[in-house]
Amino acid sequence: MESIQLLNTAIIKSKEKKITQSFEERLSKVCNSPVIEILNKSISQYAEAQKISRDQAALQVIESIRELDSIWSDYVVMEGIDRLKNLLRNPH
């Protein structure tokens, strides 16, 4: 049980290291990136093409990206579960 607590603590600490930068610095860096500039233009074009507000267009873009991320996360988890099942069925 002590080993599990040790591993859990190590996992949490390793995640903490990834978020040491200030949120303001990270947000500023992303907001000023060329990718965001392109997304902004795309959202404007999409809003115009669909005859919706930029707010609605941005929301639809974000929802679509989140759905894609969710689908791929689910797929990767299912692939991992499937591989684990195969390993447990056929240990070498």
Disulfide bonds with the S-S distance in Angstrom:
none
